[in-house]
Amino acid sequence: MLPDLRTAIATVCLSGTLDDKLAAAAAAGFDGVELFENDLLADRRGPAEIRERCAGLGLTIDLYQPLRDFEAVPPDVLARNLRRAEHKFDVMAELGVQTVLVCSSVSPDAINDDDLAAEQLHLLASRAAERGLRIAYEALAWGRFVNGYEHAWRIVRRAGHPALGVCLDSFHILSKEDDPRAIRAIPGEKIFFLQLADAPVLPMDVLQWSRHHRLFPGQGDFDLTTFTRNVLDAGYRGPLSLEVFNDVFRQADPYRAAVDARRSLLALQDSLGLLDVPAAPRATGYAFAELVGGPDLASLGFSRTGVHRSKPVELWTQGDARVLVNAEGEPGEIGALGIAVPDPAAAAQRAKVLLAPPLSRTAGPGEAPLTAIAAPDGTHVFLCADDDWLGDFVPTGESAPGAGITGIDHVALTQPFDNFDEATLFYRSVLGLEPGATAEFAAPFGLVRGRGVSGGVRLTLDAALVRRGGWAPAVPSPQHIAFTCTDAVSCAEALRQSGARLVEIPGNYYDDLAARTDLPAERVAALRARSVLYDRDEHGEYLHFYTELAGARVFFEVVQRIGGYSGFGVVNAPVRMAAHHEARRGR
Amino acid sequence: MLPDLRTAIATVCLSGTLDDKLAAAAAAGFDGVELFENDLLADRRGPAEIRERCAGLGLTIDLYQPLRDFEAVPPDVLARNLRRAEHKFDVMAELGVQTVLVCSSVSPDAINDDDLAAEQLHLLASRAAERGLRIAYEALAWGRFVNGYEHAWRIVRRAGHPALGVCLDSFHILSKEDDPRAIRAIPGEKIFFLQLADAPVLPMDVLQWSRHHRLFPGQGDFDLTTFTRNVLDAGYRGPLSLEVFNDVFRQADPYRAAVDARRSLLALQDSLGLLDVPAAPRATGYAFAELVGGPDLASLGFSRTGVHRSKPVELWTQGDARVLVNAEGEPGEIGALGIAVPDPAAAAQRAKVLLAPPLSRTAGPGEAPLTAIAAPDGTHVFLCADDDWLGDFVPTGESAPGAGITGIDHVALTQPFDNFDEATLFYRSVLGLEPGATAEFAAPFGLVRGRGVSGGVRLTLDAALVRRGGWAPAVPSPQHIAFTCTDAVSCAEALRQSGARLVEIPGNYYDDLAARTDLPAERVAALRARSVLYDRDEHGEYLHFYTELAGARVFFEVVQRIGGYSGFGVVNAPVRMAAHHEARRGR
């Protein structure tokens, strides 16, 4: 029997007024919230009315955290703290919340004395118990004297009061690389609360890291699955609650952020075997990529090999690369991706459980039923079985000789500023793709953050690090499809002959390439002559070139991977971006 | 005789393509640039053409930095490095740049051997000298073995080559709190280059701090004046060159950023006594604040005491508070501030030298000539002598009893996302106001960063930490005028009686105030009854209340300062913001 854990989210994760936050949490399917003090203080409703509002939305209030710097203080400070606590207990009674969080002290008043801390927490717990409340004590990673969970637990154990337990927060534990296995030694009933947050590993002050850069589970670098398994193995059965301080989420649409948050917990439950859902699909490749509008695929050596039976869609192919061109919709962008999976129905079921927005599709008589979902950036993602869908296209019999393109290497999707982390989690959880390392680079109009996600298919996601302002060009975020070939230099030559509009790379780039590598002069000359870019890693090489923009925001790349090169030539992206910008400006 | 120092800016400071950057630097009046390798590589023009373009714009290329991890390496790496250097020397000859920067190595190949470093730098300098070039060696704060400027200088001295000197970068020195006084021991002719950057003091990894958070001099926490004085005392007479890596500047309009940058160097030169410009004005107070459109000042106890002789402007007064209401322009915002200064002509001359955009004004016959400049957020700033300008208003004879307002305490101007640091520097350099500490707080729609600037008058500047997206409310950035009073509770009572629309503060706020302070219950009750907010610091107390929005983006605050309280009640800003938002939504 799988434990059916409740889910909660701290109001501090979301943007807006308290009512915006509560409505968003409820709409996303959370069972409860952690109420942040500032959200309460700024609300016109009294605590009892807030309790009613939550109940009306189907939400419980699972935690409240109005107390700071409580324990191990001199008697006069203790008296003040107790007085404040009693005030807050009054509020808790009205709110109907049972558990109050007490974080380890960061105060200059604090004394390094575990016995004193235990004694004062015991006193607080006694007062709480009189009102049917309980105290969850948590070690902040930057606590003055108590900054590890095992230390907090020692103090709780020493205090020995039934209304006193610990709160475990994954950020405070994993940011310090504390071993979560010792959690199993804590009796489950003494773990009063569990706060979950992921984060990228960043070389910075832990307090700033915590306050600005937390992420929902699955979006960062922490192993939340192992962490949470330890907590469940200890016997904890309380809510899985998100406490994520993030500068971007804090100003994003709370309804959208709440769905992203809930998906993170569903994916975590799945990784723990607690969710009744089909396993992540194992993609076998791109069935197709679909373009809206009509870029010139003929000049890239593609043949128009099929026409859809009922829709204004053409099929263009070359080698194993298949591109659909849809005459309907906003022209000049990538409208859809077809991902080949062994069991589309199971993949669709998984997508539904993980809150991927379904797209309704109409299939004509005899046409393959296709399941489609919307990715965070609006791209339609089709889950296809093998090549069934090809039957929907009437063959034209057309067949051009081709230019050496053999398939689709990856698709590059530029993400809206707010959705970078959401997109990572979407592809990871819904489609089972694994994110690579995040890289940042300086593009002509500001910093860009990017990462690949892969597993059967490769995607790259990137976003401006700072939301674009008025100065940025009107087309800040082109998308592209990267095709594979076996010889980039000859493919570029063939495409140039057939009239493809390829991006010209400055001579300065090749002068530098000659200076910084040991490539033979004739190799550099061949790359220079065809504007082919070059990268290498410890496993191999990457040769690639680009077309000019072929629509409102689409272009193409052709890549040749040599050896085990696993990247995407990101080092060359600024040169490509500048070239695209110059070409646009020149037109 | 003041040394006439040239000014330069690194292309990496600015957004856009190389040509955007060069044009912006030239337009702002810089004499030269540091050319960044990536800007060169991405440009279609060869080095000789770039040299011509710079010459055409009146710019020299003062520094080029294509070499990394050069020194103290094994022989095979040295051979590769020298080969690369020779390639780059070819480029330098075409660019017409004489000085190349070599930063201390961060490579795992590097060896901790100063003799070897000196020997290899000597070899590089010999090669450079053969071409009439020279090497500036700089200690990166995160250099593997060489990370202090005195260490770099020891190696340069040991190498003993005339074409080898040091480059000093204020960030690398001041970020580590290295004492800049030892710079005076370096012979001026061995300081080949000076790079200037300010920064806020941030508790983070120095490399990330350097790459993302540098600021132009005068915008951060470093003492660039003392630093630069040491360099000049050593005898350096080369350019003052800005090398500022900043995520926001990198995506901002480069023309505007370049002016901000140039202003920072002019202000630095002024602080060193190197600029022939009148001293910063010593403001004596607000002459007036001007509103566009007509909020209801009568309900705040103001009297319409004058009408302008030639313009559709009314003068409203109460105590020493004077507010102009201008019927022309975009209604509902603060259009102008009148700052009283002893010598407006001198202040105007200073503003001009410091590149403050002048505003043309027409004065009717017999009217006081008023000098006005545009602040970064577009607010007009008038520089007024005493009360001369009052003569432009025909007295009405009207006089209401008033509600206890006695003057203007401060004006709060919300800054556009990109202009927060520019605004700080503008008010600091042009008007001589001193910035206070920067504070960040969580507002309902995202984090806000704010700081006060003061000196005779007080201003607060704040900006969203992340540029606002679609979710943020349509009026995200109201401005306000804060009036002084001597008794906030009775003033609030009087204004409520006279029909002023004051913001209602939630009862939860007062429950918390009672819990966390020792204020007498009757005091809390009095504040609660009038929706007066409360703050205290170690010097005194602050009582304040707000009106609802009185125009498109304007409201008013009334404050009572008790004792030496020096803040602005920032702790209460989120409650105020939520209340304003609820009131707007409710209407």
Interface residues (C-beta under 8 A of the other chain):
Chain A: V12 S15 G16 T17 E37 N38 L40 L41 A42 D43 R44 R45 G46 P47 P66 R80 R83 R84 H87 K88 V91 L202 P203 M204 D205 L207 Q208 H212 D247 V248 R250 Q251 A252 D253 P254 F417 D418 A442 P444 F445 G446 L447 A464 L465 V466 R467 R468 G469 G470 W471 A472 E504 P506 G507 N508 Y509 D511 D512 A514 A515 R516 D518 P574 V575 M577 A578 A579 H581 E582
Chain B: V12 S15 G16 T17 E37 N38 L40 L41 A42 D43 R44 R45 G46 P47 P66 R80 R83 R84 H87 K88 V91 L202 P203 M204 D205 L207 Q208 D247 V248 R250 Q251 A252 D253 P254 F417 D418 A442 P444 F445 G446 L447 A464 L465 V466 R467 R468 G469 G470 W471 A472 E504 P506 G507 N508 Y509 D511 D512 A514 A515 R516 D518 P574 V575 M577 A578 A579 H581 E582
